[in-house]
């Protein structure tokens, strides 16, 4: 059971990193990457959206840095350290 939980935590980390990377590129709404991005958003939004509402983005000049993925990554790493 622990192995399955560790695998799911690793997959969730991978999904968050993939979402971060995909957010840097414009996506064609009809392209295959848009389907992948939609799946990643569906998987990661239940955790990221509440954090995004609670923690405002950090303004760096004209750019806003969303801290919610960083906080979730740290939280998942802590869970992995405890469980795995």
C-alpha positions as CSV (number, residue, x, y, z in Angstrom):
1,X,0.0,0.0,0.0
2,X,2.8,2.4,0.8
3,X,4.4,1.7,-2.6
4,X,1.2,2.8,-4.3
5,X,0.9,6.0,-2.3
6,X,4.5,6.8,-3.0
7,X,3.9,6.2,-6.7
8,X,0.8,8.4,-6.7
9,X,2.7,11.2,-5.0
10,X,5.5,10.9,-7.5
11,X,3.0,11.1,-10.4
12,X,1.3,14.1,-8.8
13,X,4.7,15.9,-8.6
14,X,5.3,15.0,-12.3
15,X,1.9,16.4,-13.2
16,X,2.6,19.7,-11.3
17,X,6.0,20.1,-13.0
18,X,4.5,19.4,-16.4
19,X,1.7,22.0,-15.7
20,X,4.3,24.5,-14.8
21,X,6.3,23.9,-17.9
22,X,3.2,23.9,-20.2
23,X,2.2,27.3,-18.7
24,X,5.2,28.9,-20.2
25,X,4.1,28.1,-23.8
26,X,1.1,29.2,-25.8
27,X,-1.2,26.3,-26.6
28,X,-3.4,25.8,-29.7
29,X,-6.9,25.1,-28.3
30,X,-7.4,22.4,-30.9
31,X,-4.0,20.8,-30.5
32,X,-3.0,17.6,-28.7
33,X,-1.1,19.5,-26.1
34,X,-4.2,21.4,-25.2
35,X,-5.8,18.0,-24.3
36,X,-2.7,17.1,-22.2
37,X,-2.9,20.5,-20.5
38,X,-6.6,20.1,-19.8
39,X,-5.9,16.7,-18.2
40,X,-3.1,18.2,-16.1
41,X,-5.4,21.1,-15.0
42,X,-8.2,18.7,-14.1
43,X,-5.7,16.6,-11.9
44,X,-3.9,19.5,-10.2
45,X,-6.6,22.2,-9.8
46,X,-8.4,20.6,-6.9
47,X,-5.3,21.3,-4.8
48,X,-3.8,24.4,-6.5
49,X,-7.1,26.4,-6.8
50,X,-7.8,26.7,-3.0
51,X,-4.2,27.7,-2.4
52,X,-4.3,30.2,-5.2
53,X,-7.3,31.9,-3.6
54,X,-5.7,31.9,-0.2
55,X,-2.2,33.1,-1.2
56,X,-2.0,36.0,-3.5
57,X,0.6,36.0,-6.3
58,X,3.8,37.8,-5.6
59,X,4.3,40.9,-7.9
60,X,7.7,41.2,-9.5
61,X,7.4,44.4,-11.5
62,X,4.9,43.6,-14.3
63,X,5.1,39.8,-13.6
64,X,3.1,37.9,-11.1
65,X,4.6,34.8,-9.5
66,X,2.1,32.1,-8.4
67,X,3.4,30.5,-5.3
68,X,0.8,27.8,-5.0
69,X,2.7,25.1,-7.1
70,X,5.8,25.7,-5.0
71,X,3.9,25.2,-1.8
72,X,2.2,22.1,-3.1
73,X,5.6,20.7,-4.3
74,X,7.1,21.3,-0.8
75,X,4.0,19.7,0.8
76,X,4.2,16.6,-1.4
77,X,7.9,16.3,-0.7
78,X,7.3,16.4,3.0
79,X,4.6,13.8,2.7
80,X,7.0,11.6,0.6
81,X,9.6,12.0,3.3
82,X,7.1,10.9,6.0
83,X,5.5,8.1,4.1
84,X,8.0,6.7,1.7
